[in-house]
Amino acid sequence: MIAVIIIYLLAWLAIATAEIVASYLHMLPPAIESIRIALGCCAVAAIGGSLYCIRAVYLNKAVHKRWDADWHIWYFLRPLASCICGGASFLFLKAGLLVLESNTQVGASEVGFYALAFVAGLNVDRFVAKIETVAQAVWGIEMSRSAKKADDSDN
């Protein structure tokens, strides 16, 4: 099963990288061009999540010798969760609810969008907790139990 997981994670990396290359080379269909940065954020976050999973595979299998089949589903869903967080990071930046710099510029740098998306994909739990903190501050939405637990661990 480890081989299947590794192939799956490498497929996520390949597809996400292909999207980024296609975007950079202006090879995306014209209909998709308007959401190019959002798709790029999803792809970069998927790379971050895949990296995190690949690291977990070698640490848990080879280094610590504590591979557990109960975690297989996590390896399959984590890159998808990362991809979704990348899309969410784009939405929150575009809406102005997350700020990259103290002096906001009209044309915020794509690289900043991609950097935040990578971090969101790499650390899904902390990103979701941060988004819930923003939602609580802006709209008064109560944080979930998992976000409260992550927030408590920071203190």
C-alpha positions in Angstrom: 0.0 0.0 0.0 2.9 2.3 0.6 3.8 2.2 -3.1 0.2 3.2 -4.0 0.4 6.1 -1.6 3.7 7.3 -3.0 2.5 7.0 -6.6 -0.7 8.9 -5.6 1.3 11.7 -3.9 3.7 11.9 -6.9 0.6 12.2 -9.2 -0.6 15.1 -7.1 2.8 16.7 -7.5 2.9 16.1 -11.2 -0.6 17.5 -11.9 -0.1 20.5 -9.7 3.3 21.2 -11.3 1.8 20.8 -14.8 -0.9 23.4 -13.9 1.7 25.9 -12.7 3.9 25.3 -15.8 0.9 25.7 -18.1 -0.1 28.9 -16.3 3.4 30.3 -16.5 3.7 29.5 -20.2 0.2 30.9 -20.9 -1.1 27.6 -22.1 -4.3 27.6 -20.1 -7.6 27.8 -22.0 -8.9 31.4 -22.4 -12.0 30.5 -20.3 -9.7 29.6 -17.3 -7.4 32.5 -17.6 -9.6 34.7 -15.4 -9.1 32.3 -12.5 -5.4 31.6 -13.2 -4.2 32.9 -9.8 -6.8 31.0 -7.9 -5.9 27.8 -9.7 -2.3 28.5 -9.1 -3.0 28.9 -5.4 -4.7 25.5 -5.3 -1.8 23.9 -7.2 0.9 25.4 -5.0 -1.0 24.4 -1.9 -1.4 20.9 -3.3 2.4 20.8 -3.7 2.8 21.9 -0.1 0.4 19.2 1.1 2.0 16.5 -1.0 5.4 17.5 0.3 4.1 17.2 3.9 2.7 13.8 3.1 5.9 12.6 1.4 7.9 13.7 4.4 5.4 11.8 6.7 5.8 8.6 4.6 9.6 8.5 4.9 9.6 9.6 8.6 7.0 7.1 9.6 8.1 4.2 7.5 11.9 4.5 7.3 13.0 6.8 10.2 10.7 6.0 13.1 9.4 2.6 11.9 5.9 3.4 13.1 3.9 3.0 9.9 0.2 2.6 10.7 -2.5 1.5 8.2 -5.1 3.6 10.0 -3.4 6.7 8.5 -3.8 5.6 4.9 -6.9 7.6 4.4 -5.0 10.7 5.7 -2.4 10.3 2.9 -5.1 10.2 0.3 -7.2 13.1 1.6 -4.5 15.5 2.8 -3.4 16.7 -0.7 -7.1 17.4 -1.5 -7.5 19.3 1.8 -4.4 21.3 1.0 -5.7 22.1 -2.4 -8.9 23.4 -0.9 -7.0 25.5 1.6 -5.0 27.0 -1.2 -8.3 28.1 -2.9 -9.5 29.5 0.5 -6.3 31.4 1.0 -6.8 33.1 -2.4 -10.4 34.0 -1.5 -9.4 35.5 1.9 -6.5 37.5 0.4 -8.7 38.7 -2.5 -11.4 39.7 0.0 -8.9 41.6 2.1 -9.6 39.5 5.2 -5.9 38.4 5.2 -3.2 40.9 4.4 0.2 40.0 3.1 1.8 43.4 3.8 1.1 46.3 6.1 1.1 48.7 3.2 -1.5 47.2 0.8 -0.8 47.7 -2.9 -3.4 47.7 -5.6 -1.9 44.9 -7.6 -0.8 42.5 -4.8 2.0 40.2 -5.9 1.1 36.8 -7.3 4.1 35.4 -5.5 2.6 36.5 -2.1 -0.6 34.7 -3.0 1.4 31.6 -3.9 3.5 31.8 -0.8 0.5 31.9 1.5 -1.1 29.1 -0.5 2.0 26.9 0.0 1.9 27.5 3.7 -1.8 26.8 3.9 -1.3 23.5 2.0 1.7 22.6 4.1 0.0 23.3 7.5 -3.7 22.7 6.9 -4.6 22.6 10.7 -3.0 25.9 11.5 -4.4 27.6 8.4 -8.0 26.4 9.2 -7.6 27.6 12.8 -6.4 31.1 11.4 -9.3 31.3 9.0 -11.7 30.5 11.8 -10.1 33.2 14.0 -10.7 35.7 11.1 -14.3 34.5 10.7 -14.9 34.9 14.4 -13.4 38.4 14.4 -15.2 39.5 11.3 -18.6 37.8 11.4 -18.8 36.5 15.1 -18.8 32.9 14.0 -17.7 30.6 16.9 -14.6 28.6 16.3 -14.8 24.8 15.9 -13.5 22.5 18.7 -10.4 21.6 16.6 -9.6 25.3 16.0 -10.0 26.1 19.7 -7.6 23.2 20.5 -5.0 24.4 18.0 -5.4 28.0 19.4 -4.9 26.7 22.9 -1.8 24.8 21.9 -0.2 28.1 20.7 -0.4 29.6 24.2 
